[in-house]
Amino acid sequence: MSLSLPADPPRARSLSRVVPEMAAALEGASEWFAPARSAIVWVLDGLGAHNLAQRAGHARFLSEAKTKRDAARTVFPSTTAAALTTLLTGTLPGEHGIVGYRTRVPGTDDVVNQLRGWDTDGLPLSFQRATPLSASLGRPFFAVSRREYAGTGFTAATLGDAQFHAADDLDERVRVAADLAARNAGSLVYLYAPDLDAVGHKRGWESDEWVATLETVDAAARALSKALDRGTGVVVTSDHGMIDVPRHRHVLLQDGDELVAGVRLIGGEPRMLHLYAEPGEAEAVLARWREAEASRSWVLSREELIASGLLGAVAADVRDRIGDVVVAPRAGIAYYDDRLADKAPQKMIGQHGSLTDEERTVPLVRLGAFA
């Protein structure tokens, strides 16, 4: 059958190429960016290109710096664990192996959080299969982020031996990043801000609180631009965009529901489910989900997802991390396993993970030497 999956524009820029192209710019050899003495990549977690465009009046600095070509396509699934790993390794999920927010450890019934499972569930660092760019590029590499992320398993798995500088205040993080780039010729600096994502999940990206946070972030971007050394180039980008899914658009999976029949484990997240079937039940699970949900979600078998190329080339030991069936909404809905005792995730408003343009198109704003 034809799955009618959305195709990336022919000349779309991949998030996987952002840091390698920045490194090439330090050699004067980038196809994307002008030559620079040092470079900063700033990830504004949760700021999609569509979100920025819809609230441009509250982010005048970033919006005025943005051009029509300044956009990139993040990975599928459009979720932080997969996208940041791609950004920081230059590889796609099928290679680095982080194929969702929560995925099955092959050979087990453990469905593990890919952001925190390194620390809470004993995921080995080798579960992330690719070499971090901090090691492979052979140049000074710094990370500037919140203190809570220092020394975590996900930080180690994606940033390797990058020199970590902790600062909880956003303005301080910006100053530290600008100073590191100025004092270390030939360096790359990774600057991370989770503020928009956190507010978006809790209140929604259309909320007044999200807009106020965007204004704060925009002011910090202006301050960063002013603080830059003359030879420093900056790329402001994101890991994913966001859509709001109010509670009345939740699809609750409950005992007795035909959609959970034959399903052994559920992973992923509300807008990108990995369904792991009981032995021999994969085809039946796929058929039931297609019949019930194909009008509002993309429903793919594992083999169809691999063949689509959305994950890039999928390594043999990554294959079984992917659900037997994968469900990605194209409508503004989110799926929840209502059999779970913990209902707190159902309070989340801002969502991401699927294939829509709103979730997969992210800004690529150039500042400083890259402007």
N, C-alpha and C positions, 0 to 999 in steps of 0.2 A: 504494500500500500504506500501511497505518497504521504509523507509526514508533514509536508509543507512547513519545514523549519525555517525560521528567519535566517537570511544569509547576511553576513557582514558585507558592507560596501566594498567593492573591489580594491579601493585604495585605503581601506581602513587601517589606522595605526593600532598595533597591538600593544597592550600594556606590557607584554613580555619584552618589548624592544626598548622601552623607555630608558632604563638605566644603562644598558649597553650602548645606546646612541649617545647618552650623556658622556659616558667614558670615551667614546670615539671623538666627541667634541673637544675633549681635553688634548687630543692629538691633532685637532684640526681636520678630522676626517669623517664627521657625522653627516648623514644624509638628511637629518631632521633639524639639527641645531647648529648655530654659529659657534665658532671657536671660543673657548673659555679657558681660564687659568685654573679654576676649580668649580665644583658644581654642587647644588643642593636639590634633592628631590623631596618635595613636601607633599605628604599624603594627608588630605582632608577627608578622613573616613566618612563615608555616607553622603558625599556631595556629588550627585550625578549632574551631567551637563544639562539635563532637563530641569532639575531642581534649581540650578543656578540661573538658567534662563528665565524661569518663572518668577524668581525673586531678585531679578537683576537690580531693581531699585534699592535693595537693601545690601547690595554687594557691588557698589559702583566701581571700586578699584579693580576687583577681579573681572568684572564684566567689561570694563573699558579696556583691560589688558588682553581680553580674549578675542581671538579672530575666528573666522569661519573654519579655518583648518585646525584650530586648537581643540581637538577632541580625540579620544582614543576609545578602543573597545576593551572592556575588561573581560575576564574569563567567564566561562560557564563551569560550575555554578558561580553566580555573581555574589559571592560571599567572601567575607574578610579573610578567612583562613586560606582559601584557595588563591585569592587575588594577591594578597601580600606575599605569599610564597612565590607566585609567578613574578611579581615585580622584583623580588630580591634574589631570585635565582636565574631569571631570564628564560625559564622553561614553562611549559603548559602543564595543567594538572595531570594529564595522562602520564607525564614523565616524572614530575616531582611527587605525585601520589596523594596529594591533599585534594580529594575530589568532592569535598562537601564539608558542612559544618559538623555533622556527626556521621561517621561511617563505620562500617563493620571491619573489625580486625579479622582477616581471612583465617578460616579454620576454627573460629570461636563464635560465641554468641554475644561478644562484647561489641557494643556500638558506642564509639568513643568520641568525645568532643575534641575536635582538631585544633582548638585554640588552647584549651586548658588540660587536655588529657595527658600531656607530657608530664605534668606535675601531679595530677590527681589519679591517673590510671596507669601510670608506668609505661607510656608509649616511649620506645627508644628513639633517640635522635635520628637513627637511620630510617625511621618510618618516613621521614622527608628524604627522598632519594637523591635530590640534586645538590650539587655543590653551590653554596651561597656565592653570589658575585663578590662579596667582601673578600673571599679567598681567591677566586679565579681571575679577577681583574688585575691583581698584582699592584695595587696602589693604595694609599691610605684611605680607610673607610671608617666613617663615624656614624653613630646612631644617636639621635637626640629625641628623647621620649619621656613619658611619665615614669616616675620612680617605680611604680608597681610592676612595670614590665621588665625591669632590670633583673637579669638572672633567671627568667622564666624559661621553660623548655621550648616554647614556641620562638622566643627571641633567639635562643641558642641554635635552634634548627634552621632558622631563616637568615640570621645575621652572622652566624658563625663567630669569628673572633673580632668582629667590628668593635671598635672602642666605644663603649656606651656612656653617654652623658645624661644624667637624670635631672629633670626639672619639671615640677608639677604645674607651674604657672606658664601659660601659653606665651606671654610676652617674653619671659625669661628664656624659654625654649628657642624662640626666634632669635634672640640676641646671641645665645650660645652657638646656634647653627651658623649665623653670619660670621661670628668670630672664628670658629673652627675653619670655615672655608677660606677666610682671609689669611689666616696664619699658616695654612698647610697647602701649598701649591700642589696641584695635581690630585687633590683629594676629592672624594665623593662623600656627601653628607646626606643621611636619611633623616628627615624630620617628620614626626608623626603627631597628628592631632585627632583624637577620637571624639571631640566634643559634639560635633553635629550628629554623628551616628548615635551617641548615647541619648541625646535629647529626642532625636527622631524616633527611636524605638519606643521611648516612654510616652511622648506627647504627640508624635506625628510630625512629618516635615512641613505640614501646612499650619502648624500651630504658631502662636505668637512667641512661644519660648524658642522654637527652632529659628524663627526669623531674628530674634534678639541674639542668638548664638552666632548666626551667620554674620550679623553686623560686627560682632566682636572679632570673628575670624577675619573678616575683610579688613578691619583696622589693623590687625596683626600682619596681614599681607602687605599693606601699605608701609608699615613700620619696617618689615623685612626688606622691602625694596629700597627704602632710604638707608638702611644700615649696610647694604652690600658693598663689599670691596669692588672696585671698578672691573676686575676680571672675573667675577663670580657670576655664573649662570644659574638660574633657578627654573625648575619645572614644578608647577603646582598641579597635582592630579588627585585621583581618588581610586578607591578599590571597587566601588559600586555606587549606583544611585539608589533611590528609595521611592516606594509608593506607600500610601496610607491604606490600611485595610481595617476598617472599623469592625467591631465585634459582630455586627449583624451580617457580615460577609465571611465569617468563619465557617468552614466545613468541618463538622465534628465527627470523627470516626469513633463509633461506639460498639459495644458488644452486640452481636447479632447482625451487624451491618455486613452486607455482602462484600463490601470493599476491603474488609479485614479478613475475610475467609481465605485461608491458605497463606496468609502473610505471617511469617515467623517473627520478623523484626522490622521496625521502622526507623530509618535514619534520615539524614539530611536536615531540613528545616521546613517551616510552613510553606514556603514558596519553591521548594525543590526537594521532593521526597525521594529517598532511596527505599524501595520496598524489597526486602529480602524474603523470598518465598520459602515455604516448607519444601522439602525434597519432592520433586515431581510436580509441583504446583505452579511453576513460573508461567507457563502458557495460559493456564486458567486465570491466574491473577491478572495478567496482561489483558486478556479478553474482557474480564469484568470491568476493569478500570477504563478500558477504551469505550466500552458500551455506555458506561455511566458518565464519564468525564471528558471525553474527547472534544465535546463542543466548547469547553472552556479551558482545557489544559492540553499541553503536549504530553502524550503518554508513549514512552519508548521502552522497548526491551533493552537490556544491557548491550546486546549485539548491535542494535540499531544506533544507540548512542555512540558506541565505539566507531562504527562505520561512518557516522556523520562527520567525524573530525572535530567536533566541538571541544573535545578534551585534548586535541593534538594526538600524537601517536601514543597509544596506551601500552605501557610496559606489561609484561606477562604477570608480574607479581602485584600489579595494581588492579588487574581485571576484576578480581573478586572483592575488591573494596566497593565496587559499584553495585548498586542494587540490581536484582533481577529485572525489576521494573523501575523506571524513573518517571516522576510526574512533575511537570513544571507549568504552573498556571500562566495562561495568557490573559485571562480575565482578572479582575481585582479581587481575588479570593485568597484564602490561606487555609491549609489543611492542618488540623490538630488531632492528635490521638487523645480523645477525651477519656479514655480508660485510665490514663495516668492520674495519680493522686495529686500531683503538683499542677495546679491550674495557673500558676503565676505567668508562664509564657503567653497565655491567652490574653494578658493585659497589654501585650506589645501592639503598638499601632503601626509605626513605620516598619516596612518589611522589604526584603530583597532576596535574591537567590535565583530568579527565573531568567528567561531569555528576552524579556521585553526591552525595547530601546531605553525606557526609563531606568531600568536596572543595569544595563550593560554599557551605556554610553557615558563616559566620564570626561571631565575637563582636561585640557593639556595647555595650561597657561604658562607662557614664557615671560620671565622677568630678568632683569639685569643684563648680563652679556648675551643671553639667549633672546632677548626681546627684539 
